[in-house]
Structure formats: structure tokens, C-alpha cells
Amino acid sequence: MTARKSAEGVKPELIKNIAAYVATGILGAAVTYGITAFNRLPSRALTILPAGIHILEGPTISCDDTQFIVARVNSYVDQDVKVPPCDVLLSKTQADDLVDGLQAAREYYKSERIQFFQQAKSRLAAIAKNPPQPDQKLKEATLAAIGDLQFISAHAPTDLNGASLLQWSQARVELVLTDVSAEFDRIKSILAGLKGESAQPAKHTEFYFVATNASDVEFYISTGCAMRRDDTSVPIVLEKVDRDDILSGALVYIPVLPGRGKLMKYTPRDENQTVALLSPKSRIYLVCTLANGGTIRTKEFDPTAFIAKERTYATN
């Protein structure tokens, strides 16, 4: 009788203990799930820190100037001048190569074009000052004076009398010399721009950030973000993650996988807007949208501490 009562008393205690263990397990699982879910929040797991602002300053060459080189300069020089893309910031290598080609072309113009026309001009002036007689000798002297000018001498109107032929030759030489001198001066002007001696420099700004994902899930961040300062917002585009180029025109979001930080390179859509953004004493920050509709932003930072400038002008 006593043993039976004792057994009946144990059952409720066992049930209570089992229920307590189950409740503790459920609570622990819920807490663990809550902590995991909390750690997976972008605001908790995803951090973006500024890493650098690279400002390139250097020369450009206009499309008119590249067409001039192709159509006019390369028609005469022995070795064609290699022409880079027009209306874009040139790299140091591109600027140096173009300067080498144009300097060689300039020397060619001086020795093979301008010099011969100047010599012919001087000879014709001497003949005009003291024209030989009779008329046939004047014609012969005039043709000899322009003999080094292959195209002009080949098209000289020999049916004219001596005085008219001399007049025609002087006008023709003067016209061509003016054109050649203008081309020579244009080459000098292009060279000056490539060396930073004239014209407003072109600029290209690159913003670098490091994105770190401390969770065990991936996040999707927009390829189009914005740099902001007070009421100023400058759209920027993701160009590269680590060493991989990003096709921002085709991709709206890219994944940021769990693990170490990723170096992300952004460039502005409109370079002119960065002037106000990077002015002294400014505080700027990056804002990007996430695929879930949320946003992620960096803390405000002073850009001057991150700016590194590089000049790409030719030095040769």
C-alpha cells in the first residue's frame, strides 16, 4: 500500500521535470534563433568603411585634334602617330606615347616641310627683287626656285610668262607655308596640353570602400549608390570589387558573401558634382540600397584624410 502511494507521487514530479526541460529547450532554441536572426540583420552584420579617394588629374585630347593628327599629320610623317581615345582622361602611358609621336612629327615638319617652303620663299623674293632677263631666264629661275617643292613644281603653269609665273609661285608658296605653319603651331598646342602647360585639366575620381559581411548569409547591395553631404547627393557607380570588373549597366545588385572584407571601387556619374562634395571641412558618407528594400550607410567622415592625387601629364 505504501509503495503504491509513493509511485503515484513520483509521476507528477517526473512530468513537471520533463516539462521544465522541454520548456528550457524551446526557450534556448528561441533565444539561439533570435540571436542568429539578429546577427543576420544587415545593420548588424554588414559594415562598409571608407578606404580611399583617388583623384586623377591629367590631359585629354579632343576628337577634332585626333582627327587632325590622323588626316593631316599622319599623311606626311614617316611613322604614324598613335592616337588614343578622344575626350577622355589619358593615362600617363598614353600621354607619354602621344608626346613622343607628336615631337617626332614636329621635327619632321621643321626639317622636311617648313624649311623647304621657307627656302623657296626666300629664293622667289630674291628673284622678284632682281628679276633676270630675258623672260625665259626669269621663268627658268622661278622654276628652279620651287624645284624642291614636288607638288607645286609639278603643277606650275609653264604657259605663263616669267613675271606671271613668279607671281603665281610666290602666292602658292605663301599659301602652303601659312597652312603648314598653322599645322605646326597646332602640334605645339596639343603638346602643351599633354604636358599640363595649357588648358583645364581633366579629372577622374575613384571612391574606395571595404565591405565586410560578418554573418553566415549573403547580402545583395546595389551597384548604384550615392555620396552625400548635407543636401548634396552625388550618384556613384560600382566599377570593381577586388580585381573583378562589374558590369553596372547590366547588374542592379551584387552579392557580398560572408567572410573577409571586399574592396569596392565606385566612380561618379558626373565628375563635376564631386567638386562641392570634396570641398574643405565637409563631412560625407556613402548610402546604398539593399535588395530587401533597406539601406546601408557609412558613418560620416572627412574626405581630406582619404584623398590621394595623381597627375598623368606627360613628362618626356
C-alpha positions in Angstrom: 0.0 0.0 0.0 2.8 2.4 0.9 4.8 1.6 -2.2 1.8 2.2 -4.5 1.2 5.7 -3.0 4.9 6.5 -3.4 4.8 5.6 -7.1 1.8 7.7 -7.7 3.5 10.7 -6.1 6.6 10.3 -8.4 4.6 10.7 -11.6 3.6 14.3 -11.2 7.2 15.2 -10.3 8.6 13.5 -13.4 6.1 15.1 -15.6 7.0 18.5 -14.1 10.7 17.9 -14.7 10.1 16.8 -18.3 8.0 19.8 -19.0 10.7 22.1 -17.5 13.4 20.5 -19.7 11.2 20.9 -22.7 10.4 24.5 -21.9 14.1 25.2 -21.3 15.0 23.6 -24.7 12.3 25.6 -26.5 13.4 28.8 -24.8 17.0 28.1 -25.6 16.2 27.4 -29.2 14.2 30.5 -29.5 17.0 32.6 -27.9 19.5 31.0 -30.3 17.3 31.6 -33.3 16.7 35.2 -32.1 20.5 35.8 -31.7 21.2 34.3 -35.1 18.4 36.3 -36.8 19.7 39.4 -35.1 23.2 38.8 -36.2 22.0 38.3 -39.8 20.5 41.8 -39.9 22.4 44.0 -42.4 22.7 46.8 -39.8 24.4 44.3 -37.5 26.5 42.1 -39.9 27.3 44.3 -42.9 29.8 47.2 -42.4 31.2 49.5 -45.1 34.3 51.6 -44.3 36.0 54.3 -46.4 39.4 53.2 -47.7 40.5 56.0 -50.0 39.6 58.6 -52.6 41.9 58.6 -55.7 41.8 61.7 -57.8 43.4 61.6 -61.2 44.3 64.8 -62.9 45.7 64.9 -66.4 45.3 65.7 -70.1 42.7 64.9 -72.7 42.8 65.2 -76.4 39.8 66.5 -78.3 38.2 64.5 -81.1 39.0 67.4 -83.5 42.7 67.1 -82.6 42.7 63.3 -83.1 41.1 63.7 -86.5 43.7 66.4 -87.3 46.5 64.0 -86.4 45.1 61.1 -88.5 44.1 63.2 -91.5 46.9 65.8 -91.7 49.9 64.8 -89.6 50.0 61.1 -90.5 49.6 61.9 -94.1 53.2 63.3 -94.2 55.3 61.8 -91.4 57.2 58.6 -91.9 55.8 56.9 -88.9 52.2 57.3 -87.9 51.4 59.0 -84.6 49.4 56.5 -82.5 46.1 58.2 -81.5 44.4 57.4 -78.1 40.7 57.7 -77.4 39.4 61.3 -77.6 37.6 63.4 -74.9 38.7 61.1 -72.0 41.3 61.4 -69.4 44.6 60.0 -70.7 46.8 57.7 -68.7 50.4 58.6 -68.1 51.5 56.0 -70.7 49.0 57.3 -73.3 50.2 60.9 -72.7 53.9 59.9 -72.9 53.4 57.9 -76.1 51.4 60.6 -77.8 54.0 63.2 -76.9 56.8 61.0 -78.3 54.9 60.7 -81.6 54.0 64.4 -81.9 57.5 65.5 -81.1 58.8 63.4 -83.9 56.2 64.8 -86.2 57.1 68.4 -85.2 60.8 67.7 -86.1 59.7 66.3 -89.4 57.6 69.4 -90.1 60.5 71.6 -89.4 63.1 69.8 -91.5 61.0 68.3 -94.3 58.2 70.8 -94.8 58.6 74.2 -93.3 62.3 74.5 -94.2 61.8 73.8 -97.9 58.9 76.3 -98.2 60.9 79.0 -96.4 63.9 78.4 -98.7 61.7 78.6 -101.8 60.0 81.8 -100.4 63.5 83.4 -99.9 64.6 82.4 -103.4 61.5 83.8 -105.0 61.8 87.0 -103.1 65.4 87.4 -104.3 64.3 86.8 -107.9 61.5 89.4 -107.6 63.9 91.9 -106.2 66.3 91.5 -109.2 64.5 89.6 -112.0 66.8 88.1 -114.6 66.3 89.0 -118.3 65.1 88.0 -120.8 61.7 86.4 -119.9 62.9 82.8 -120.5 65.6 83.2 -117.9 63.0 84.6 -115.4 60.9 81.5 -116.0 63.8 79.2 -115.6 65.0 80.9 -112.4 61.4 80.7 -111.0 61.0 77.0 -111.7 64.4 76.3 -110.2 63.4 78.2 -107.0 60.4 75.9 -106.5 62.2 72.8 -107.7 62.4 71.2 -104.2 58.6 71.5 -103.8 57.5 68.5 -105.7 53.7 69.1 -105.8 53.9 72.9 -106.6 56.6 72.5 -109.3 54.8 69.6 -110.9 51.6 71.8 -111.3 53.3 75.1 -112.2 51.6 76.8 -115.2 54.6 76.9 -117.5 52.5 78.6 -120.2 52.6 81.8 -118.3 55.2 84.5 -118.9 58.1 84.9 -116.5 56.5 87.7 -114.4 53.1 85.9 -114.1 54.8 82.6 -113.2 56.9 84.3 -110.5 53.7 85.9 -109.1 51.8 82.6 -109.1 54.7 80.7 -107.4 55.0 83.3 -104.7 51.3 83.2 -103.9 51.2 79.4 -104.0 54.3 79.0 -101.7 52.9 81.7 -99.3 49.6 79.9 -99.1 51.0 76.5 -98.4 53.6 77.9 -95.9 50.8 79.5 -94.0 48.8 76.3 -93.8 51.9 74.2 -92.8 52.9 76.8 -90.2 49.3 76.6 -88.7 49.6 72.8 -88.5 53.0 73.1 -86.9 51.5 75.5 -84.3 48.6 73.2 -83.7 51.0 70.4 -82.9 52.8 72.6 -80.4 49.5 73.5 -78.8 48.5 69.8 -78.4 51.9 69.1 -76.9 51.5 71.9 -74.4 48.2 70.5 -73.3 49.6 67.0 -72.9 52.3 68.4 -70.6 49.9 70.4 -68.5 51.2 73.8 -69.8 47.8 74.9 -71.0 44.1 74.0 -70.9 42.0 73.0 -67.9 42.9 69.6 -66.5 40.5 66.7 -66.7 39.7 64.9 -63.5 38.6 61.4 -62.6 37.6 60.5 -59.0 37.6 57.0 -57.6 35.9 56.2 -54.2 37.2 53.1 -52.4 35.3 51.3 -49.6 35.7 48.0 -47.8 32.6 45.9 -47.3 32.7 43.2 -44.6 30.0 40.6 -44.0 30.2 39.1 -40.5 27.1 36.9 -40.8 26.7 33.4 -42.4 24.4 34.6 -45.2 25.0 36.8 -48.2 23.7 40.3 -48.7 22.8 42.0 -52.0 23.9 45.6 -52.4 23.1 47.9 -55.2 25.7 48.8 -57.9 24.4 52.3 -58.0 24.9 54.2 -54.7 25.3 57.9 -53.6 27.9 60.0 -51.8 26.1 62.6 -49.7 27.0 65.8 -47.9 24.2 67.8 -46.2 21.7 68.3 -49.0 24.1 67.3 -51.8 23.8 63.8 -53.3 26.2 62.6 -56.0 25.3 59.3 -57.7 28.2 56.9 -58.0 28.5 53.6 -59.8 30.3 50.4 -58.7 33.1 49.6 -61.2 35.1 46.9 -59.5 35.1 44.5 -56.5 38.6 43.5 -55.6 40.1 42.7 -59.0 36.8 41.9 -60.8 35.2 44.4 -63.1 31.5 45.0 -62.5 29.0 45.5 -65.4 27.0 48.1 -63.6 24.8 48.7 -66.6 23.7 45.0 -66.6 23.6 44.4 -62.8 21.4 46.1 -60.3 22.7 44.2 -57.2 25.8 42.3 -56.4 26.3 39.8 -53.5 28.5 40.5 -50.6 29.4 37.0 -49.3 30.3 36.1 -45.7 34.0 36.4 -44.9 36.8 38.9 -45.3 36.4 42.5 -46.5 35.8 43.3 -50.2 37.5 46.3 -51.7 34.8 48.2 -53.7 35.6 50.9 -56.3 33.0 53.5 -57.2 33.1 56.3 -59.7 30.8 59.3 -60.1 28.3 59.5 -62.9 29.0 63.3 -63.2 32.6 64.2 -62.3 31.7 67.9 -62.0 29.5 67.2 -59.0 32.4 66.0 -56.9 33.9 69.5 -56.6 31.3 70.6 -54.0 31.3 67.2 -52.3 35.1 67.2 -51.6 35.4 70.8 -50.5 37.4 71.5 -47.3 35.7 70.9 -43.9 33.0 68.7 -45.5 31.6 65.6 -43.9 30.4 63.0 -46.4 29.0 59.5 -46.3 28.0 56.6 -48.6 24.4 55.4 -49.0 23.5 52.2 -50.8 20.2 50.3 -51.1 19.8 46.6 -50.4 17.8 44.0 -52.3 15.4 43.7 -49.3 14.4 47.3 -49.7 16.6 48.6 -46.8 19.6 50.9 -46.9 23.1 50.7 -45.6 25.3 53.8 -45.0 28.7 54.6 -43.7 29.4 56.9 -40.8 30.2 60.5 -41.8 33.9 61.1 -42.5 36.3 63.8 -43.5 37.3 63.1 -47.1 40.5 65.1 -47.0 42.1 62.4 -44.8 41.5 59.8 -47.6 42.4 61.8 -50.7 45.4 60.8 -52.8 46.1 62.8 -56.0 47.9 61.5 -59.1 48.9 63.5 -62.2 49.0 61.8 -65.6 50.6 64.6 -67.6 53.4 63.6 -70.0 56.9 64.3 -68.6 59.0 63.5 -71.6 
